[in-house]
Amino acid sequence: MATRKTAGKAGQIRIGIGGWTFEPWRRTFYPKGLVQKRELEYASRKLTTIEINGTFYGSQKPATFAKWHDETPDDFVFSLKAPRFSTHRRVLAEAGESVERFLASGVLELKNKLGPINWQFPPTKQFDADDFEGFLDLLPKRVDGREIRHAVEVRHESFRDEAFVALARKHGVAIVMAGDSKYPQIADVTAKFVYARIMGTTETFPHGYDDNTLDLWTERAHNWASGGTPKGLETLGKPAAADTPRDVYLYVISGFKAHNPAAGIAMIERLAGSNA
């Protein structure tokens, strides 16, 4: 397995995909004959993180989170899509009960494998500074003594506003960086970690991207982890503090989904090569 840490003074870089249950992966990613109940076990040993989408649509049982914890390596991390019931509403500041219910639903059964929570907003949701701050005030920094990392994924052009960047930074919440995507790109670093979702894989390349693009995203991950600001990405606010190590969570999402695991593995291999 590739090393999960960059050389020198840097945070951890984790690269993964969304979920692990996708029928075409049984032809392109999983070994022939692998039983479905062992797919998470296999995927978690090829990638270093997975974003769980099922939590967006409905609650999971505490025993399910515990099972996911037990099936994965010690240094593996999950991110969770927060429930849409919290983010798909007219008044965000009224989401308190939904937020509390989700955080009490058993997510802490993931223990040290609980990574960031992605609060994804619909493309129709526009930026309202007061309402959005009301929502951010609802997100606890710790639950039962465990640090909780929060990221917000916004998809309306009105969020391309320095005030939004300042608000996220004030609360220590990451803005999800949309790469190769139709959604607004806001690459400002606003937390002690970076959460990136890249969505441009195609059927053309066996690894989803060409080699130059895989090199580029790997280098950007290195740059973020060492406290830098990658070139070629769109930012709005004041630059983040430089030379501050940051953890990086980079997910290959959407695009030509059948090739997403190959893209993630190709970048993990590049990280391993740079640390050799």
C-alpha positions in Angstrom: 0.0 0.0 0.0 1.2 3.5 -0.8 2.4 5.8 1.9 -0.3 8.1 3.1 1.9 11.0 4.1 3.9 13.5 2.1 7.6 13.9 2.7 8.8 16.7 5.1 6.5 19.2 6.8 3.1 18.4 5.4 -0.3 17.1 6.3 -1.7 13.8 5.3 -3.1 13.3 1.8 -6.0 10.9 1.3 -7.4 10.1 -2.1 -10.5 8.2 -2.8 -13.9 7.8 -4.5 -17.6 8.1 -3.7 -19.0 4.9 -2.2 -17.9 1.4 -3.1 -21.1 -0.2 -4.5 -21.3 0.4 -8.3 -22.0 -2.5 -10.7 -19.5 -1.5 -13.4 -16.7 -1.6 -10.9 -17.3 -5.4 -10.7 -15.8 -5.5 -14.2 -13.2 -2.6 -14.0 -12.1 -2.5 -10.4 -13.0 -5.5 -8.3 -11.4 -8.9 -8.9 -13.5 -11.4 -10.7 -15.5 -13.5 -8.2 -15.1 -11.1 -5.3 -18.3 -11.4 -3.2 -20.2 -8.1 -2.8 -19.9 -8.1 1.0 -16.1 -7.9 0.6 -16.1 -4.9 -1.7 -15.5 -2.3 1.0 -12.7 -4.5 2.4 -11.0 -4.5 -1.0 -11.6 -0.9 -1.9 -10.3 0.4 1.4 -7.0 -1.4 0.8 -6.6 0.2 -2.7 -7.7 3.7 -1.8 -7.1 5.8 1.4 -10.6 7.3 1.9 -14.2 6.9 0.7 -17.0 9.5 0.7 -20.2 7.8 1.9 -23.2 9.1 -0.1 -25.9 7.0 1.6 -26.0 9.2 4.6 -27.2 12.0 2.4 -30.5 10.2 1.7 -31.2 8.5 5.0 -30.0 7.5 8.4 -27.8 4.5 9.0 -27.8 2.3 12.1 -24.9 2.6 14.6 -24.1 -1.1 13.9 -23.6 -0.2 10.3 -21.0 2.5 11.1 -19.3 0.0 13.5 -19.2 -2.6 10.7 -17.6 -0.2 8.3 -15.0 0.7 10.9 -14.1 -2.9 11.5 -13.8 -3.8 7.8 -11.2 -1.2 6.9 -7.5 -0.7 7.7 -6.4 1.2 10.8 -5.4 4.3 8.9 -8.4 4.5 6.6 -10.9 7.4 6.8 -14.5 7.9 5.7 -16.1 11.2 4.9 -19.8 11.5 5.2 -22.4 13.3 3.1 -24.6 15.0 5.7 -28.4 14.5 5.3 -30.2 16.6 2.7 -32.8 17.3 5.4 -30.3 19.7 7.0 -29.2 21.5 3.8 -32.2 21.4 1.5 -34.4 23.9 3.3 -35.4 27.5 3.0 -34.2 28.7 6.4 -30.8 27.0 7.1 -30.7 28.4 10.7 -33.7 26.1 11.5 -31.7 22.9 10.8 -30.5 22.5 14.4 -32.6 19.5 15.2 -31.6 17.7 12.0 -27.9 18.4 12.5 -28.1 17.1 16.1 -30.0 14.0 15.0 -27.4 13.1 12.4 -24.5 13.6 14.7 -26.2 11.4 17.3 -27.2 8.7 14.8 -24.1 6.5 15.3 -21.5 8.3 13.2 -19.1 8.3 16.1 -19.0 4.5 15.8 -16.5 5.1 13.1 -14.1 6.3 15.8 -10.8 7.5 14.5 -12.0 6.7 10.9 -14.5 9.5 11.0 -13.2 12.2 8.6 -14.9 15.4 7.4 -18.6 15.8 7.0 -19.7 17.3 3.7 -22.8 19.5 4.0 -23.9 19.7 0.3 -26.3 22.4 -0.7 -28.6 22.3 -3.8 -27.7 24.3 -6.9 -30.7 26.5 -6.3 -29.6 27.6 -2.8 -28.3 31.2 -2.9 -25.9 32.9 -0.5 -27.5 34.8 2.3 -24.8 35.8 4.8 -27.0 35.9 7.9 -28.8 32.7 7.2 -25.6 30.9 6.3 -23.9 32.0 9.4 -26.9 30.8 11.4 -26.3 27.4 9.9 -22.5 27.4 10.5 -23.3 28.3 14.2 -25.1 24.9 14.4 -22.1 22.8 13.5 -20.3 21.7 16.6 -16.5 21.5 16.6 -16.6 18.5 19.0 -19.1 15.8 19.8 -18.5 13.6 22.9 -14.9 14.8 23.0 -14.2 14.0 19.3 -13.2 16.7 16.9 -15.6 17.1 14.0 -14.4 18.5 10.7 -17.0 20.2 8.6 -17.0 21.1 4.9 -19.7 23.0 2.9 -20.3 22.2 -0.8 -22.1 25.1 -2.4 -23.3 25.1 -6.0 -24.8 28.5 -6.7 -22.8 31.4 -8.3 -23.9 33.8 -5.6 -21.4 32.0 -3.2 -18.6 33.4 -5.3 -18.3 36.2 -2.8 -15.4 37.3 -0.5 -17.9 37.5 2.4 -18.7 33.8 2.0 -15.0 32.9 2.2 -14.5 35.1 5.2 -17.5 33.5 6.9 -16.2 30.0 6.3 -12.7 30.9 7.5 -14.2 32.5 10.7 -15.9 29.2 11.6 -13.0 27.0 10.5 -15.2 25.2 7.9 -13.7 24.1 4.6 -15.2 25.1 1.3 -15.4 22.0 -0.9 -13.2 22.7 -4.0 -15.0 21.6 -7.2 -12.6 20.6 -9.9 -13.2 19.9 -13.6 -16.8 20.7 -12.8 -19.8 22.8 -14.0 -20.2 24.1 -10.4 -18.5 27.3 -9.1 -14.9 26.8 -8.1 -13.9 28.3 -4.8 -10.4 27.1 -4.0 -9.8 29.4 -1.0 -8.4 27.4 2.0 -10.6 28.2 5.0 -9.9 25.4 7.4 -7.0 23.3 8.6 -7.8 20.8 5.9 -8.7 20.8 2.2 -11.7 18.9 0.8 -11.6 18.6 -3.0 -14.0 16.8 -5.4 -12.8 16.4 -9.0 -15.3 15.4 -11.6 -13.6 15.3 -15.0 -12.8 11.6 -15.6 -13.7 10.4 -19.1 -13.9 7.1 -20.9 -11.0 8.1 -23.2 -8.3 7.3 -20.7 -8.0 4.0 -18.8 -7.2 6.0 -15.6 -10.0 8.5 -16.2 -7.5 11.3 -16.8 -4.4 11.7 -19.0 -1.0 11.4 -17.3 -0.5 15.2 -17.2 -3.8 15.8 -15.4 -3.1 13.1 -12.9 0.3 14.7 -12.3 -1.3 18.1 -11.9 -3.9 17.0 -9.3 -1.2 15.1 -7.4 1.0 18.1 -7.3 -1.9 20.3 -6.2 -2.5 17.9 -3.3 1.2 18.1 -2.3 1.0 21.9 -2.5 -2.1 22.1 -0.3 -0.6 19.6 2.2 2.6 21.6 2.6 0.7 24.9 3.2 0.9 26.3 -0.3 -1.7 27.6 -2.8 -1.8 25.6 -6.1 -1.7 27.6 -9.3 -4.5 27.6 -11.8 -7.4 27.4 -9.3 -10.0 30.2 -8.7 -9.9 32.0 -5.3 -11.8 34.9 -4.0 -10.7 36.1 -0.6 -7.4 36.9 1.1 -4.8 34.2 0.9 -4.7 31.6 3.7 -1.7 31.5 6.0 1.2 30.0 4.2 3.5 27.1 5.3 0.8 25.7 7.6 0.5 21.9 7.1 -3.0 20.8 6.1 -4.6 17.4 5.7 -6.0 16.9 2.2 -9.1 14.8 1.2 -9.4 14.4 -2.6 -12.2 12.5 -4.1 -12.7 11.4 -7.7 -16.4 11.9 -8.1 -18.9 11.7 -11.1 -17.4 12.0 -14.6 -16.9 8.6 -16.1 -17.5 6.8 -12.8 -16.3 3.4 -14.0 -12.7 4.8 -14.2 -12.7 6.8 -10.9 -11.0 4.1 -8.8 -8.2 3.8 -11.4 -7.7 7.6 -11.2 -7.5 7.5 -7.4 -5.1 4.6 -7.4 -2.9 6.3 -10.1 -2.6 9.4 -7.9 -1.8 7.3 -4.8 1.0 5.6 -6.7 2.3 9.0 -7.7 2.4 10.1 -4.1 4.2 6.9 -3.2 6.8 7.6 -5.9 7.4 11.1 -4.7 8.0 9.9 -1.1 10.3 7.0 -2.1 
